[in-house]
Amino acid sequence: MTDYYFPPGRSAIAIITLIIPYTPLASVLGFQALPLSFVLILMAIVALYVTAAEIVKGIFYSRIKF
């Protein structure tokens, strides 16, 4: 499989995006925190999607040579 470069800035933005609704800043911005169980389920769905996409991509590129 291919190694991907994921810049640290993107990781920081993702973490900040997930944390903001659980901080006092959320009320200032009008945010409401989602239940933690929902966030965990959403993360699991995304992880399964990425895994499935990588598996299918690997199968595709093993059969099709460019």
N, C-alpha and C positions, 0 to 999 in steps of 0.2 A: 504494500500500500504506500501511498504518498504521504510524506510528512508535510504538514501545513504550518505556515508561520502565522501565529495569532498575536498581533501586537499587544503589548501590555496595556496600552491606552484603552483598547476595546474591552479588555477584561475589567479594568477599573470602572468603565462606564456601565458595564453589565452589573457589577456588584453594587454600585451606587444606585442604579435604577431599582434593584431589588430591595435595597435598604431604606430608601427615602420614605416609603409609606409607613414605616414602623418607627419613625423619628418624630420629634415635635414639629419639624418643618412640614410634615404632612398636613397639619391643620391650617397652617399659613397658606399652603398651596391648594387646599381643598381636597386633598387626597384622602381616601379611606383604604385602610389596609385590607387586603384579601386574607382569608383564613390561610394559615400556614399549610394546612393539608392540601388546599387547592394549589398553592405554589409548588409543593412537592410533587403532586400528581402531574402538574403541567411540565415540570422539569423531567419527570420520568417519561412522559409522552415525547418530548423533544429528543431526549437521549435515545429512545427506541427508534424514532424516525431517522435520526442521523445514522444510527447503526444499520438500520435496514437499507438506507440509501447507499451507504458505503459497501454493503454486501452486494447489492444489485449492481452497483457501478463496477465492482471487481469482477463479477460474472460477465457483465457486458464487455468490458475491455479485455477479458481473457479470450472471448470469442471473436471480437472485432479487432483487427490489427490496423493501426494507422501508420 
